[in-house]
């Protein structure tokens, strides 16, 4: 009887190999050859699933976004609005090894999308998803504010989370310091 192959599971395995290469060596070292070696596959077998490096990278990034989204949707945060917003935003920040890897991959895509039109769509999706999350959280945090006020606060919150994440990835802040800065910011949003 022929072996049944779960092609989506195979694609996810390859995405995991991409993540490991990015985490260990950086996005510049991702190639069909390095991912094949990392996954234990031949380059030909890998090309059965992904025709190009860009296609492979885009899928790997989509998988990161899917993981983060699934985690956020599975959460049932409790407490004050600030505590709930904090809980959800921390899922997007590099505060532990898993989220550090995810953030490394998503921020690598920001750079790739600037120079590669094929990857720009992935970049736009990441930016839109994070913007939408911040807008949704801000509506919850400040339900009585005007839509313009909510949008302004959401944009600042988005910029803060992105900035703190970049500083953690670059080693300028520890995860604990980034969390403390997020907490300080949420405290000021509450009183304003």
N, C-alpha and C positions, 0 to 999 in steps of 0.2 A: 504494500500500500504506500503511495507516495506521501512524503512528509508535507503537512500543511504548514505553510509559512505565513505568519502574520506580518504583512508588509508594513503596516503602520508601526508595529512594535520594532521592526528592523530600522525604520526611519528614525524612531526615537532613540534607538541604540546609537545610531550614527550621530544624532544631535548631541548625545552625551559625550561621544568622542571629541566632537568639536569643542564642547565646553572644557574638556580636560586639556586640550591643546591650547586654548585661549588662556586658561588659568595658569598653566605651567610656562608657556612660551610666548604668549601674546597673540593677538589676532593676525599680525603680519605673517606668522608661521603657519596659519591655516591654509592647507592646500589639499587637493584630492589625495596626494601621496601621504602627507602626514596624518590625515584623518584615517586613511586606510590602514596605515601602520598602527595607529592608536587603537583602532577597533579590531585589529587582527583580520581584517578583510583584505582582499586584493583590490587594486584600483579599479579593475574591470567590474567586480561585484558592486563596488560603491557606485560606479557610473550607471548601474542598472536602476538605482534609486534617485540619483542626482546627476544631471548632465554637466553641471558647472559648479565651480566653487561658490559663486554668488547664490545659486539656488540652494546649496547646502547651508551656507551661512544664514540665508533668509529663513530657512526652516528651523535652524537651531535657535535663532532669535525668537521666532514665533513660539517655539516650545517654551522658552523662558517666560514670555508674556503669558502663555496659557497656564503655566505653573503658578505664577504670582497671582493671576486672576482667580484661579481655582482656590488658592489659599485664602484670598480676601473674601470670596463668596462663601467659603465654609465657616468663616469666623462669625461668632455671635457676641460682639463686644458688649460689655456691660459698663455701667458707671455713668459719670457725667458725660456730656457731649464732648468735652475736651479729651477725656480718657478714651472714649470710643474712637475719636479721630486719631489720636496718638497710636492706638493699637493697630488701626488699619494702615496708617502711613509707615509704621515701622516694618510692615511686610514688604515695603518697596525699598528699604534702605539697607546698606551693607553692614549689618550689626552682628552677624554671625557668619560662619564659613559658607553656608549654603547661599545666603543672601548676598554675600560678598562676591561669590562666583556669578550669580545672576546679574548683579549690578555691573560687574566687569564686562560681561557680555553685552548688556544693553548700552552701556556708555561707549563701548567699542563701535557699536552700530551707529551711534551719533556721528562719529568721525567718518566712518565708511560711507554713510549716506550723503555726506557733503560733497564727495567726489565721484560717486558712482550712482548714476540714475536708476539702475536696477535695484539698488539697495535703499534708495531714498524713500520708497513706499513703506519699507519696514520702519525706517526712521520716523516718518510721519505718523504711522500707527502708534508707535511707542509714545510720541509726544502727545498725540490726541488722547490716548487712553489715560495718561497721567493727568493731563489737564481736566479731562472729564471726571476723574476720581476726585481731584482737588475741588472742583466746582460742586460736586455732589456732597462732599464732606463739609464744605463751607456753608451750603444751604442748611445742613443739619446743625452746624455749629452756630450760625447766626440767622435763625429763621425769620427774625423781624427786620433784618437789614434789607435795603433796597436791592434789586437785582444788580445794579451797577456797583454797589458796595460789596456785595457777595463776590462778584467777578473780580474786583480789585484784590480782595483778601485771598481769593483762590489763586490768583496769579502769583502773589507774594509767597503764599504757602508752597506752591509748586516750585518756585525759584529757590526757596529755602531748602526744601527736601533735596532738589537736584544739587545745589551747592554743597550741602553737608555731605551728600553721598560722594561727590567728587573729592572732597577733602579727605574723607575716610579712605577712598581708593588710592589717593596719592600719598597717604601716610601722614598728612598734616593734622588730622584729628583721629582720636581713637573712637571706636563705636560708642563708648560711654559718653565721651565729650559731645558727639553729634546728637545723641539722645537728650542730653542735658540742654543743648541749644534748641532742639525742637520743643522740649517742655517749656523753656523760657519763652519761646515765641507763642506757643499756645496760651500761656498765661496772659500775655499782652493782648491777644485777640479777644479773650474772654472779657477783659475789663474795658475794652474800647467800645 
